Amino acid sequence: MHYTVAALIQENNRYLLIDRVRPPFGWACIAEHVEEEDATLEDTLKRGVKEEMGLEVITAHVIKQKIEQNICKDGTALHHFTVYDTVVSGAPSPKKDEVKAYSWFALKEIEKLTLTPYWTKFFLEEY
């Protein structure tokens, strides 16, 4: 099982979503596997947001934890997701080998996007 953290970043009733270079394909919030043995979930969240989009995490509050079937790039099928309501600072600066595209979307726009499986459930069924 992988532990995964994700940043739900909202500004002016719009959500920051990315389209990744590597699987899982589809629009999603910034997410990161916990890889370092001594890293906390929040450390991993801050690292992922900084690495993928060049943003600094100011505050992060857990809004959801759930174990999900979700096959990732290395074949792991079970993930323990922790989603944070995240406030960031800075201007988005996507890492080109991680992020194909990014944008801010209203919930009604998100309904029309092709999302990764986890984020389809999160935004369209649960949120």
C-alpha positions as CSV (number, residue, x, y, z in Angstrom):
1,M,0.0,0.0,0.0
2,H,1.2,3.5,-0.8
3,Y,0.5,6.6,1.3
4,T,-0.5,9.5,-0.9
5,V,-1.2,13.1,0.0
6,A,-3.1,15.5,-2.2
7,A,-3.6,19.3,-2.2
8,L,-7.0,20.7,-2.8
9,I,-6.1,24.3,-3.8
10,Q,-9.0,26.7,-4.2
11,E,-8.9,30.4,-5.0
12,N,-11.9,32.5,-5.9
13,N,-14.2,29.4,-6.1
14,R,-11.9,27.8,-8.6
15,Y,-9.7,24.7,-8.1
16,L,-6.1,24.2,-9.3
17,L,-5.9,21.1,-11.4
18,I,-3.0,19.6,-13.3
19,D,-2.8,17.3,-16.3
20,R,0.2,15.0,-15.7
21,V,2.9,13.9,-18.1
22,R,2.9,10.3,-16.7
23,P,0.0,8.1,-15.5
24,P,-2.5,8.3,-14.0
25,F,-3.7,10.4,-16.9
26,G,-6.5,12.9,-16.6
27,W,-7.0,16.1,-14.7
28,A,-6.2,15.9,-11.0
29,C,-5.2,17.9,-7.9
30,I,-1.5,17.8,-7.1
31,A,-0.7,14.5,-5.3
32,E,2.5,12.9,-4.1
33,H,3.5,9.5,-2.7
34,V,5.2,9.5,0.7
35,E,8.6,8.2,-0.3
36,E,11.0,9.2,2.4
37,E,10.9,6.9,5.5
38,D,11.0,9.7,8.0
39,A,8.8,12.2,6.1
40,T,5.5,13.3,7.5
41,L,2.3,13.5,5.4
42,E,2.6,17.3,5.6
43,D,6.3,17.3,4.6
44,T,5.4,15.3,1.6
45,L,2.5,17.6,0.7
46,K,4.8,20.6,0.8
47,R,7.4,18.9,-1.2
48,G,5.0,17.7,-3.9
49,V,3.3,21.1,-4.3
50,K,6.7,22.8,-4.5
51,E,8.2,20.3,-7.0
52,E,5.2,20.0,-9.3
53,M,4.0,23.6,-9.4
54,G,6.6,25.8,-7.6
55,L,4.1,26.9,-4.9
56,E,4.7,27.2,-1.2
57,V,2.2,25.7,1.2
58,I,1.1,28.2,3.8
59,T,-1.6,26.1,5.5
60,A,-2.9,22.6,5.1
61,H,-5.9,21.0,6.9
62,V,-7.0,17.4,6.4
63,I,-10.4,17.2,4.9
64,K,-10.5,13.5,3.9
65,Q,-8.7,10.2,4.4
66,K,-9.7,7.1,2.5
67,I,-8.2,3.8,1.3
68,E,-8.9,3.4,-2.4
69,Q,-8.2,1.0,-5.2
70,N,-6.2,3.1,-7.6
71,I,-3.4,1.6,-9.8
72,C,-0.5,4.0,-10.0
73,K,2.6,4.3,-12.3
74,D,4.5,1.6,-10.4
75,G,1.6,-0.9,-10.3
76,T,0.6,-0.5,-6.6
77,A,-3.2,-0.9,-6.4
78,L,-4.0,0.2,-2.9
79,H,-3.5,3.8,-1.7
80,H,-4.2,5.5,1.6
81,F,-5.2,9.0,0.4
82,T,-5.1,12.1,2.6
83,V,-6.6,15.1,1.0
84,Y,-5.7,18.5,2.4
85,D,-7.5,21.8,2.0
86,T,-4.4,23.8,1.1
87,V,-3.6,27.5,0.9
88,V,-0.5,28.3,-1.1
89,S,1.5,31.4,-2.1
90,G,3.5,32.2,-5.2
91,A,2.8,32.0,-8.9
92,P,2.3,28.6,-10.6
93,S,5.4,27.4,-12.3
94,P,4.8,23.8,-13.5
95,K,7.7,21.4,-13.7
96,K,7.7,20.4,-17.4
97,D,8.6,16.7,-16.8
98,E,5.7,16.4,-14.4
99,V,2.9,18.7,-15.5
100,K,1.6,18.8,-19.1
101,A,-0.9,21.6,-18.4
102,Y,-2.6,23.3,-15.5
103,S,-5.6,25.5,-15.0
104,W,-8.1,26.9,-12.5
105,F,-11.6,25.4,-12.8
106,A,-15.0,26.1,-11.3
107,L,-16.9,23.0,-10.0
108,K,-19.3,23.2,-13.0
109,E,-16.3,23.1,-15.4
110,I,-14.7,20.2,-13.5
111,E,-17.9,18.1,-14.2
112,K,-17.0,18.3,-17.9
113,L,-13.3,17.3,-17.6
114,T,-11.7,13.9,-17.9
115,L,-10.4,13.3,-14.4
116,T,-8.3,10.6,-13.0
117,P,-10.4,7.8,-11.3
118,Y,-9.8,9.1,-7.8
119,W,-10.6,12.7,-8.6
120,T,-13.7,11.6,-10.5
121,K,-15.0,10.0,-7.3
122,F,-13.9,12.9,-5.1
123,F,-15.3,15.8,-7.1
124,L,-18.3,14.3,-8.9
125,E,-19.5,11.8,-6.3
126,E,-18.4,13.0,-2.9
127,Y,-17.5,16.7,-2.9
